[in-house]
């Protein structure tokens, strides 16, 4: 299944100059765990709820004086929408990330996919497989009877 079939198109962005408190409020309002950091329309990083906790809160910083650029992960891990799920899993594993930005042919961000999105998809697929297998067993039993 191509990635574009499950990509979360709702992508929240911010500027590197945002303070982390503002981004935390944005995450809460939008109910997301990651925000793409863009500068002049170009992705320059990703800030996650984990980044905020580990690089700001746990260090006892005054979060209203810390900028996103100081806590964001500067590498934006990108995949293309036409890639398969296994490729995305491999990229996440290799780069040790839980979210990737999905880009189009022009390298423009079009969405985001998280580890949770993939787990949900795979769980749904496994459930469908289990139901199909159970149905086959019932049909086999009915034929014998």
C-alpha positions as a Python dict, from the first residue, in 0.01 Angstrom:
ca = {
    (1, 'X'): (0, 0, 0),
    (2, 'X'): (144, 340, -92),
    (3, 'X'): (212, 579, 189),
    (4, 'X'): (-8, 847, 37),
    (5, 'X'): (-312, 638, 132),
    (6, 'X'): (-253, 694, 504),
    (7, 'X'): (-65, 1024, 521),
    (8, 'X'): (-197, 1274, 774),
    (9, 'X'): (-249, 1583, 561),
    (10, 'X'): (-305, 1811, 859),
    (11, 'X'): (44, 1947, 911),
    (12, 'X'): (105, 2212, 1174),
    (13, 'X'): (401, 2442, 1121),
    (14, 'X'): (584, 2714, 1309),
    (15, 'X'): (883, 2943, 1266),
    (16, 'X'): (1214, 2881, 1442),
    (17, 'X'): (1162, 3209, 1629),
    (18, 'X'): (852, 3087, 1813),
    (19, 'X'): (907, 3040, 2183),
    (20, 'X'): (851, 2687, 2306),
    (21, 'X'): (558, 2781, 2527),
    (22, 'X'): (374, 2907, 2217),
    (23, 'X'): (451, 2583, 2033),
    (24, 'X'): (338, 2373, 2330),
    (25, 'X'): (5, 2559, 2329),
    (26, 'X'): (-21, 2509, 1952),
    (27, 'X'): (36, 2134, 2000),
    (28, 'X'): (-233, 2122, 2267),
    (29, 'X'): (-490, 2314, 2061),
    (30, 'X'): (-421, 2110, 1745),
    (31, 'X'): (-385, 1782, 1937),
    (32, 'X'): (-52, 1693, 1772),
    (33, 'X'): (280, 1573, 1908),
    (34, 'X'): (500, 1730, 1643),
    (35, 'X'): (526, 2057, 1456),
    (36, 'X'): (723, 2109, 1137),
    (37, 'X'): (957, 2407, 1165),
    (38, 'X'): (971, 2611, 844),
    (39, 'X'): (1167, 2915, 741),
    (40, 'X'): (1077, 3092, 416),
    (41, 'X'): (859, 2794, 325),
    (42, 'X'): (1146, 2545, 364),
    (43, 'X'): (1146, 2279, 638),
    (44, 'X'): (1440, 2339, 870),
    (45, 'X'): (1351, 2111, 1158),
    (46, 'X'): (1090, 1932, 1361),
    (47, 'X'): (993, 2000, 1719),
    (48, 'X'): (815, 1728, 1914),
    (49, 'X'): (655, 1710, 2254),
    (50, 'X'): (953, 1498, 2353),
    (51, 'X'): (1196, 1771, 2240),
    (52, 'X'): (1013, 2020, 2461),
    (53, 'X'): (1034, 1795, 2764),
    (54, 'X'): (1393, 1674, 2722),
    (55, 'X'): (1554, 1994, 2597),
    (56, 'X'): (1359, 2256, 2788),
    (57, 'X'): (1142, 2142, 3076),
    (58, 'X'): (1384, 1882, 3217),
    (59, 'X'): (1665, 2139, 3212),
    (60, 'X'): (1455, 2382, 3420),
    (61, 'X'): (1461, 2654, 3151),
    (62, 'X'): (1210, 2937, 3155),
    (63, 'X'): (1021, 2804, 2853),
    (64, 'X'): (892, 3147, 2755),
    (65, 'X'): (1253, 3250, 2685),
    (66, 'X'): (1357, 2943, 2485),
    (67, 'X'): (1314, 2946, 2108),
    (68, 'X'): (1208, 2652, 1894),
    (69, 'X'): (1542, 2670, 1710),
    (70, 'X'): (1715, 2585, 2039),
    (71, 'X'): (1520, 2264, 2103),
    (72, 'X'): (1413, 2139, 1760),
    (73, 'X'): (1563, 1842, 1583),
    (74, 'X'): (1733, 2006, 1285),
    (75, 'X'): (1717, 1704, 1055),
    (76, 'X'): (1385, 1670, 876),
    (77, 'X'): (1341, 1306, 779),
    (78, 'X'): (1145, 1295, 455),
    (79, 'X'): (987, 1023, 245),
    (80, 'X'): (794, 1037, -79),
    (81, 'X'): (421, 968, -89),
    (82, 'X'): (462, 689, -342),
    (83, 'X'): (691, 487, -114),
    (84, 'X'): (569, 167, 41),
    (85, 'X'): (498, 120, 409),
    (86, 'X'): (799, -109, 458),
    (87, 'X'): (1032, 159, 318),
    (88, 'X'): (894, 411, 566),
    (89, 'X'): (937, 167, 854),
    (90, 'X'): (1297, 108, 745),
    (91, 'X'): (1365, 484, 732),
    (92, 'X'): (1213, 536, 1077),
    (93, 'X'): (1423, 254, 1217),
    (94, 'X'): (1745, 373, 1050),
    (95, 'X'): (1698, 737, 1153),
    (96, 'X'): (1550, 648, 1494),
    (97, 'X'): (1247, 874, 1451),
    (98, 'X'): (878, 827, 1518),
    (99, 'X'): (755, 1078, 1259),
    (100, 'X'): (847, 1150, 899),
    (101, 'X'): (746, 1429, 665),
    (102, 'X'): (588, 1314, 340),
    (103, 'X'): (693, 1515, 35),
    (104, 'X'): (574, 1534, -323),
    (105, 'X'): (780, 1517, -644),
    (106, 'X'): (903, 1874, -586),
    (107, 'X'): (1019, 1794, -230),
    (108, 'X'): (730, 2003, -92),
    (109, 'X'): (585, 1875, 237),
    (110, 'X'): (233, 1740, 190),
    (111, 'X'): (180, 1563, 520),
    (112, 'X'): (323, 1365, 803),
    (113, 'X'): (316, 1000, 909),
    (114, 'X'): (381, 882, 1262),
    (115, 'X'): (477, 551, 1414),
    (116, 'X'): (127, 540, 1562),
    (117, 'X'): (-29, 584, 1216),
    (118, 'X'): (167, 283, 1091),
    (119, 'X'): (80, 71, 1394),
    (120, 'X'): (-289, 154, 1343),
    (121, 'X'): (-272, 61, 976),
    (122, 'X'): (-90, -266, 1043),
    (123, 'X'): (-332, -355, 1324),
    (124, 'X'): (-624, -295, 1089),
    (125, 'X'): (-462, -507, 818),
    (126, 'X'): (-391, -790, 1064),
    (127, 'X'): (-749, -776, 1190),
    (128, 'X'): (-879, -800, 833),
    (129, 'X'): (-649, -1096, 771),
    (130, 'X'): (-765, -1268, 1090),
    (131, 'X'): (-1129, -1218, 992),
    (132, 'X'): (-1066, -1355, 643),
    (133, 'X'): (-890, -1658, 789),
    (134, 'X'): (-1173, -1719, 1037),
    (135, 'X'): (-1429, -1690, 758),
    (136, 'X'): (-1238, -1945, 551),
    (137, 'X'): (-1242, -2187, 845),
    (138, 'X'): (-1618, -2142, 891),
    (139, 'X'): (-1677, -2197, 519),
    (140, 'X'): (-1457, -2512, 525),
    (141, 'X'): (-1649, -2651, 822),
    (142, 'X'): (-1981, -2574, 649),
    (143, 'X'): (-1869, -2760, 335),
    (144, 'X'): (-1775, -3068, 536),
    (145, 'X'): (-2103, -3071, 727),
}
